[in-house]
Amino acid sequence: GFAAAMQWLVEDFRHRHGIDCALHVDPPELQLDEPYATAVFRIAQEALANVARHAAASHANVALVQANQAIELTIRDDGAGFDPGVPRKSGSFGLVGLRERAYLVGGTLRIATTLGEGTTVEVEIPLSPAPAAVAHGGNGGARINR
């Protein structure tokens, strides 16, 4: 299931990078349908890759909570942080990619970072059904007879 996939991701991260990482999933048996499952997994994967590449962290936490018809994903590290005002390297799309993945499933992404104190990536994705006009090609689901 989805919670097991997230556990695998965290354990693989720990093993590959030697960075202590904890996972909290609530409810523990959390299941997500597509496209939410793929989006959340890929966002967590890319955020952890950023921790490994850039943060110089010794610890990271991943929290995944379903509440109020939304999924909330938080990845927090105790690393170096960064200055959001400094332009990213040419060809670097990590943060843009995270935002795009969240946006594609109707979510929002926030990044809080302080130099020397780490970074927190927060994603909130509503799980409510898409509006009928969007889900059915813009005609509200109505059949058009011609």
N, C-alpha and C positions, 0 to 999 in steps of 0.2 A: 504494500500500500504506500500511500504518499508519505506518511510519517516515517516509514522504514527507509524510503528513498532519501529523505532529509537526514536521517541518522547516518546512512551510508556516506552522504556528502560530507558531513562533519567529521566522521572518522577518517575518511580519505584525506581531508584537509590536514587533520592532525598528523597522520602518518607521513604524508608527503613533505610537509613544511616544518614539522616539529614545533608548531604553535599550539598551545593548549586551547581547546575550543569546547564550549559547552552548548548543548541544544536543549531548549525548552519548547515543548509543543503542548498546546491547550486548545481543545481536548486531546489527550494522548493518542486517541484513535482517529485523529483528523484525516478526512478524505476530501480531496478536491477534484472536481470535474475539470475537463478541458474547456477552455484553454488556460484556466487558472493554474492548474497543477504545473504545467510546463513553464508558464511565466514566472511563478514564484520560485520554482527550482532553479531556473536560469538566472534570475536576479540574485538569488543567494549564492549561486556558483560564481558569478562574476564579482560580486561584492567580496567574497572570500578570496578570490584571485587577487583583487586589489589589495587586500590586507597582506597577503603573502608577498606581493611585488613591491609595495610602497610603504607599508606602515611601520616596519621594524617593531612589530608588536610581539609581546610575550603571551597575550591572552586575547581571545575573542569570544563573544557570546552571540548565539543565534536564537531568537525567540520568534515563534510562530503561533499566533493566537487568533482564533475565530471568535468574533464578538460582534453583536449588532449587525448581522448580515454583511460583515466585511472580514477580510483576512488582513491581519497586521503582521508584517515581517520586519524585524529589527535586527540589524547586524551591528554590533558595537565592538570596537577594539581599543586597546590601551597603548596604541602606537604613537608615532610622531605627529599625527595630524598633518594638515597642510593649509596653505594660505589660498582660499578660494579665489582671491583676486589675482593670483599669478596665472598667466595663460598656460594652458596644458600644452604638452609637447605636440608637435605636428603629427597627425595620424593617430592621436590618442583619442579613442572614443568610449572608454570604459564608463564614465559617468553619464555621457549622452546615451549610451546603450541601455544603461539601467533605467533612465527616465523614459526612453522610448518603449521598452518592454512593459513598464508599468502603465504608460499611457494607452498602449494597444488593448489593454483589458480594462480600461476605465479607471485606472488607479492613479495615485499621486506618489511622488517620491520626494523626501526631504533629506538633506545632508547637513549634519551639524558637526563641525570640526574645530578644534583648537590646537594650535601648535604645541607640541609636547604633551598633549593630554588625550589624543586619540580622535577617532571619528565614529559617528553613528549614522547609519543609513536606515531610514524608516520608510516603509512602503505600506500604503493602505489601498486595498483593492475591494471595491464593493462587490458583493456576491449576488445582489439582486438581479433579476432578469433584465436583459436589455430592453429598452423601449420597443414596442412593436414596429414602429416605423423604421428603426435601425435594423432590427432582427429580420425583417421581412422585405428588405429592399426598398424601403421608403414609402410604401403604399399602405402602411398600417396593418398589413396582413390581409387586406381586402382583395378579393379576387376581382379582376377587371374583365368584364365581358365586352367583347367588341363585335 
